[in-house]
Amino acid sequence: MFKDKNGQFSAGKLIAFIAAIVAVIIVAASFTVVPAGHTGVVVNMGRVSETVLQEGFHFKTPFVQEIVQIDNRIVKLEVATDAFSKDLQTVSTVLAVNYRIAKDMSYSIYKEVGSNFESVLVMPAVNEVLKAVVAKYTASDLVASRSEVSVMLDEELNGKLNARGIFIEDLNIIDWDFSAEYIAAVEAKQ
């Protein structure tokens, strides 16, 4: 492969082969594809740029720019947590929260929090808002006002997260479970 017509080793052929490989690597590193439902946050040598790439094919500076993909589709998060009602009953709650990241805020979320924004921003906000809302109701009122509580949770979460570029699309209370003592007391009453 690297020999000339006389069977001798040819340094020129080796250099040409290495140059071709380097050229292919540089060309491959010069573009990126942002998939549908995502945005690409441009990072120039460690500095997050306000430039956000929309879905599609894009050129980039090889070895200088990195494109971090942020999922802007609706993501489902299931949260299970305990809270105390107004009458100090333990309420174990399971919530399904559907949220999305605003495309134009992808860079700021990545710059401020990184790619683990769900555990840094969304989960703590859901836990805090759930505990605050549940504390406004007695255990029996929670059961009777389930849809009202759900709307209140949705509004308060959006109020807390919208400024960061995180929008709650839907929130559902999957399950409420009360302490065994409370359930026994309700059954004894009936």
Secondary structure, DSSP 8 states (H G I E B T S, - for coil): --B-TTS-B-HHHHHHHHHHHHHHHHHHTTEEEE-TTEEEEEEETTEEEEEEE-SEEEE--TTTEEEEEEE-S-EEEEEEEEEE-TT--EEEEEEEEEEEE-GGGHHHHHHHT-S-HIIIIIHHHHHHHHHHHHTTS-HHHHHHTHHHHHHHHHHHHHHHHGGGTEEEEEEEEEEEEE-HHHHHHHHHH-
